[in-house]
Amino acid sequence: MDSLTQIVLGAAVGEITLGKKVGNRAILWGAVGGTIPDLDVITGFFVSEIQELAYHRGFSHSIVFSILGAFLFGYLIHRMYASSYHRWFAFLGWFGIPMGIGLFMTRIFDVSTVSWLPLMGVLGIMGYALYRRYFMRVLSPPEASVRDWQWLFFWSLLTHPILDCFTTYGTQLFQPFSSYRVAFNAISVADPIYTTPFLLCIIALCFYHRANPLRRRLAWIGIGISSAYLLFTVVNKTIINSIWTETLERNSINYQRYMTSPTILNNILWFCLAETEEGYYYGLYSHFDSERGVQYSFIPHDKDLIDPKKDDFTINTLTWFANDYYNITEEAGQLIMNDLRFGIYDEPDGSKGYIFRFPLKEKSDGYYELSESQAGPKPEDRERRIRELFERIKGI
């Protein structure tokens, strides 16, 4: 799931496990625990792009990491609060959160549009307020044992990969013993219906004293609503599966296997894919469609365009990542491996577009390497694609 959702889930878990003892600190550290597994993206600075693809949602998203990480991070946080410098840790931590958010936003929006003078003013006011809070009054460390902190981090770390298992990307939950990617394909990687009620409950409970039972009640309400919606997506998927298999059987399509997955930001419009010996049948189905059936198209897989060696790391990693749902296309003399699990769309010129594309380059020794990866439509086409997506959600 997206980062905001994982932060909200971690914050709720923190409140449930330790909120009564440490108040909003439990929300803060629960949110941190819910973020830690996704810090595996840092490996992208040190490894190749294909290695990063293999490592993401790997060991940091495993049950073993949740156990080991709980012992380590719980111990470190307990020692931090026991230190005479814990005021500085708290001050720098709270000051660093908006700084991190600001840096993240500069990656989304044009930096030239940021007015730095008001931003520096806001940071100055916030810094003074934090200084008064942590250095101009008596501040006692939280009354929590090392085991309390470890319990908080265990659940905030573990719920992150469990939620990720419901998406299409896949999660290596059983690392280091198995690289099998658990993927239930039930919910989009970003779904506002799951996140928004959850977020509102977490924001609301922050304004109550830690001894107020309403805090815990609001946290459970947020978890209850989100869990009920997650259960709905699983039930919804079984309905889509039946519609897709009925369509295939009604048209006498002998498929080897199939999959369905929701499109981005919703659970109404679903992408349906079925593999045959010659290629793939695919289509979209919305619950607002007037007829019970999927309007499908066909594409060949053309996997014979690539004849890799058995130990070709790039090809083996990409086929593993795509769960063998891929086809090969050629553009301007370059072979491209397309992961079909995330959807196929029509380009204005009538060609096919793919959400995940991996252009390949053959090396002198006959092996392949990844020249670059491309996710989603071109930046100039994204607004049009989003409009088309929401028009298709309305049904045909």
N, C-alpha and C positions, 0 to 999 in steps of 0.2 A: 504494500500500500504506500501511498504518498507520505512524505515526512510529517506533515501536519497531523494526519490521522494517527500515526504511530506515537507522536508526542502526546496527543490527547489520551490515547489508550494507556500509555505509560503513566501519565499524570493521574488518571482514575485509579489505576492499580496502586500507585503510591499512596493515594488517599485511603483506600480500603485497608491496606496493610499497616500503615504507620501514621495516618493522619491524626488520629486521636492523641498521639504522643507528641508529635512534632509540628502539627499544623501544616502551613503552606510549604514548609521545607520538604515534606513528603511528596507534594505535588511537583515541586521543582526537580527533586532527584528521581522521581518516577519518570518524569518527562525525559531526563537525561538518560536513564536506563533504556527507555523506549527508543532512543536515538542511536545508542552505541552500536547495535548490529550493523546499521547502514554506514558506519564509518569505514567499512571495508572498501568503500570507493577510493579511499586514500591510496590504496595499492596501485591505482591507475597512474600515479606519478612515478612509480618504480618498475612497472612491468609493461609488457606490450599490450596492445588493445585486445588481442585474442586471449591473452592470459587473464586480463581483467574480467573479460566476459565469463571465464571459467570460475574465477574466484568469487565474483559477486553473488551474494546470497549463498555463500559456502559455509565455511566453518563458523563464522561469526553469527550465523543463523541456525546453529545446531543446538540440540539439547545439551550436548557436552559443554559447549561454550556457555550456555545459560547457567550451568552448575558451577563451572570453574570461575566464570566472571562474577557470579554472585559472591563467592568467597573473597575474591580479590577486591572488587569495588566496594563491597560492604565493609571490609576491613579498612580500606584506605579512607573512606568517608568518616568512619568512626574515629580513626586516628586524627583526621583533619580537625574535627570538632573538639577533640581532646587537647589539641595544640593551643598554645597561647596566641598563635597567629590566625586563629580561625576567623577573627573579624576581617582580616585582610582577604582571606579566601572568599568570604561571603560578599564583601564589597566588590572585589574584582569579578566574581562570578555573576552577580546581578548586573554589573556595569557591562560585562562582556556579552550578555544576551542580546540587548538591542544593537550593539556593535556588530555582532554576527548576523543578525537579521538585516541590518543595513547593508552589509557587504553582500549578502545573498541577493537582496533586491537590486543592487547595482549590476548583477549578472543577468537580471531579467529585463530591467529598463535601461534606457540610454543614460549613461552617467552624466552626460552633458545637460540633461534636464533636471538634475538634482541641484537644489539651491543649498549650497554648503553653509551659508551664514546662519539661516534658521536652524539647520541641523546641529551646528556646533552650539547654538544657544540652548536647544533642548537637551543636549548631552551635558552641558554645564549645569543646568538646573537639576537634572537627574543626579549628577555626580554630587552636588551639594546636599540634596535630600538623602542620598545614601550615606554620605559622610555623617550627617546628623543622626541617622538611624543606628549606625554601627560604631561610632566613635564618641558620641556625646551623651550616651546613656549606658546604664548597666545592662550587659548582654550576657546571659547565661547560656551555656551549650545545651543542646537538646537532650532530654532524658530518654535516650534510646541506646540499647546495648548493641554490640557488634552483630549479634545474631538478628536483631531487629532490622538493621540495615541490610544484612545479607538476604533476609527474607524479602525485603522490598525489591532488591536488585534481581533476585531470582525470578520473581513473577513479572517484573517489567521487561527483563531480557527475554523470557520465554514466550510471553504473549505476542511479542513482535513477530517472530518467525511463524507462529501458529496462525496469526492473521494473514501473513504473506502466503501461506499455503492455499488460501482460498482464491488467489489470483491466478493468472495464466502464466506468469513469468517462471514460476517454479522455485522451490526452496529446498536446499540440501540439508534437510532436517537431521539426517543421520550421519553427517560427517563426524569424525574422520573414517568411519567404518564403511560408509557407502556414499557414492556421489549421486544416488537416485534423487531426482528432483520431484518433490511432492507438489502437485498443482491440481486443485479441484476445479479451476476455471469457472468459479461461481460469481465472482464480483470483480468489477473493474478496479484497476490499480488506483483510481481516484473516483470516489463516489460520494457526492455531497449529501445524499440522503443518509448515508451511514455516519458521516462525520459531523454534520451541522448540529443535530440534537445533542450529541455527545459533547461537543465543544461548548454549547450553551450551558449545559449542566455543570461542567467543570469551572467555567467562568463564574457562575452564580455561587457555587459553594465556597469560593475563595473569600467572599465577603462575610462569612460567618466565623465565629470563634471555633477553635478546634474542638472544644467541649460540646458544642451544639450538635445534637444528633441529626439535624437537618443536613449537615455536611455529608455525612456517610450515606444518608438516604438519597441525596442528589447524585452522589457517585454511583450508587447502585441503580438508580433510574437511568443514568447515562449508559451504564454497561448493559442494563436490561433492554433498552430500546435498540442499541446497536446490535446486540446479540440476536434479538428477535428479527431484525432486518437481515442479518447474516443468514439466519435459518431460512428466511423467506427466499433469499437468493438461491439457496440449495434446492428448495422445493421448486422454485421457478425454473431452475436448470433442468430438472427432471421433466417438466412440461415441455420445454424446448426440445429436449432430446427425443421425446415421443413424437413431436411434430416433425422433426427432421427425419427420423427413421421411417415414419409413415410416408413422407414424401419420396424417399429413396425407394422404398418397397413398392409404392404405387406406380412408380415409373420404371420398375424392373432394373434398378441399378445395383449391380453386384459389388458392394463395397467391402473392403477388407477391414476398415476401422473408420471411426468418425470422432469428431469432437465439436463442441459448441462453447462459445465464450461471449460474454457481454462486451459491447462496444464501450468506449470511454465515457465516463461521467454519468452512466445510467445502467439500469438493469431491465430496460424495456426492449431495446433493439439488440439482437443477438447475431453474431457471425457463426455460420454453420459450415463445416468442412468435412468432406468424406473422401477417403483415399481408395483408388482402384488400381489395377495393374498398369493402366495407361496414364493416369494422372489424378486430378482432383476435381470433384464437384463442390461448388461453394455457393453461398447465397446469404442474404440477410432476412431476418424475420422480426417483425415488430408485433407486439401484442395488440397494436391498433390496426394491423392489417385486416382487411375485410374477409379474407379467406384463410382457412387453416391449412397452410402449406407454404413451402419455401420456394420462391422463384430463384432458380439456380442457374449457374453457368459452369463451363468446363475449361480447365487449362491442363495441358500436358505437364508432366513433371520434368522431362528431359534430363533426368539424372545421368544418362549415359554421356552427356557432354563433359563430365568430369570422371576421369579414371585415376583416382588417387591411390597412392601406395597405402598399404594397410597401416603403416605407422605415421601417416601424415597428420601431424598434430592439429593443424588449422582446420582441415576438413572434418576430422573426427570430433573436434571440439564443437564445430558449428552444427553438425548433425546431432550430436548429443544435446546441445542447447535447444535446438528446434524440435527435439523429440522425434526426429526423422520426418517431420512435416515440413518439407521444403521442396522447391523446384529450382531449376537452373535456367537463367535467361542470359542473353548476350546483347550487349550494347556497345557499339563502336569497337568491336573486336575484343571486349573485355567480358569475362564470365562473371555473373553475379549470382550469388546464392541467396535466395529469398526465404525467410522464415514466414510460413503461412499462418501460424497460429494467431497472429495479431490482426489479420484482416487483409483484404484485397479491395482496391477501389479502382474506378475507371478514370483515366486521365482525359482531358479535353480532346486529345488527338485520337482517342479510341484505344490506346494502349492500356496496360494494366499497371497499377501502382501498388507497392507493397510497403507495409508499415516498417518492417525490419529488412534492410537490404545490406548484403555483405559483398562488396566488390572484391574479386580475387585477382591475384597476380601470381603467375607461375614463375618460379625461380629457375636458375640455371641447372639445378640438380633434379628438376622434375617435381619438386614439392611445391606447395602453395603457401602464400602468405596473404594476410588481410591488408589490402591497401588502405581501406577506411571503412567505417560502418556508418550507415545512414538510417536514421529512425524517423518515420513519418514523412509527410509530404514536404516539398520545398517551402521555406519560410514565406515566400510570396503567395503560396497557394493555401496556407493553413486557414486563413479566415474563410475562404470559399469552402474548404473541406468541412469546417465546423458548421457552417450554414447548411450544407448538404446533409450532414449527419443529423441535425435536429429536424430538418424537413423529412428525412426518412423515418425518424422516430415516430412522426405523426401517423405513419401507416400508409398503405396503398390499397 
